[in-house]
Amino acid sequence: MSPEFKVTPWEVSGEVDYDVLVERFGTNRIDEALRERMASYGAEHTLLKRNVFYSHRDMNWLLDLYDKGKPFFLYTGRGPSGDTHLGHLMPWIFAKHLQDVFGATIYFQLTDDEKYLFRSDLELEDTRSMAYQNALDFLALGFDPERTRIILDTENIHRLYPLALKVSKRVTFSTAKAVFGFDNSNNIGSIFYTSIQAAPCFIESEMKGENIPCLIPCGIDQDPHFRVARDVAPVLGYYKPALIHNKMFPGLEGGDKMSSSSPETTIYTTDSPKAVKRKVGKAFTGGRVSAEEQRAEGGNPEVCAVFKYKFFLFEEDDAKLDELVSRCRSGDILCGECKADLSAKIIDFLTEHQRRRGEAEAFIGDVTLDGFDW
Ligand code: TRP
């Protein structure tokens, strides 16, 4: 077992051991009982069934309150540092499912401030225009406009600031250093930033004037922010936000996390069919060096990026996925065929997504918090 991996909100490196991560972060694994409980409110989502959403904090507490007639709101977000890729969509797809099942309002925070502070190559104008593009991708997934509010940090700061202040007063520099690994070279904005990401956990309570529970679906890399938020919540008189965490969406090169910094192994929501075919065509697979060898010895789906894509998002039918595994292992299907199938599925998905993304431009103004103008 290798502990040689790193997961922070700003960096994921090495081969992530998700079991070890649960222990490191002190979260809880989603067990069979919780999976069944969640499925009982609506159809079981593939991402839950396949353990992609695999860790949580306080889900049972949240559902107990819900059962007693106390609804919760959802909160998730995106740091706008570039175009949206398939990995970003994954937690949002699950968030949309949660909105449908629980009828919950969702707040979507676009942290143009965060990416400006943490990325030396980006100006505020850049992160703001990327935020607009990212918001279109979010809305394209079909969130209910009546129950969706988009927060752009630099625009809606008057809503966030009083909450962020309250949080920041209770978080010491030494906590920030211990949780995020800051040192004396970090700019002072980045040290304060976690209180801005904490603020939406309490926004619905603040706006409604009563305590309302919050559920955050997010990548497990974001958990450190909310660990801090959860520590201060009771001191401020709010509920601790509950969380449900997903594993990272893999890159086409076979790595653990699809990364915007390597465009050829990343599929963006705006990619053309040609680009999708080219990128999938070059993906890392579990195939052998020659077709003959693969026919004889079979491939290895466990390490294969093409298989991972099907597992995460592009093959919802369990029976078909199982069949693929056995056909791959027995050498019955070769990588070319499997890649062509994945490309076709991604292209179908993106064609529809791009259409809806265009439609979102017409109503994005209606779902921004306090009706700000992009
Ligand atoms: N920090 C996140 C990112 O870089 C953006 C974010 C803000 C977020 N609030 C969130 C993500 C809540 C998940 C949940 O992408």
Boltz pocket constraint, residues with backbone or C-beta under 6 A from the ligand:
constraints:
  - pocket:
      binder: B
      contacts: [[A, 9], [A, 75], [A, 76], [A, 77], [A, 78], [A, 79], [A, 80], [A, 109], [A, 110], [A, 111], [A, 114], [A, 197], [A, 216], [A, 217], [A, 218], [A, 219], [A, 222]]
      max_distance: 6.0
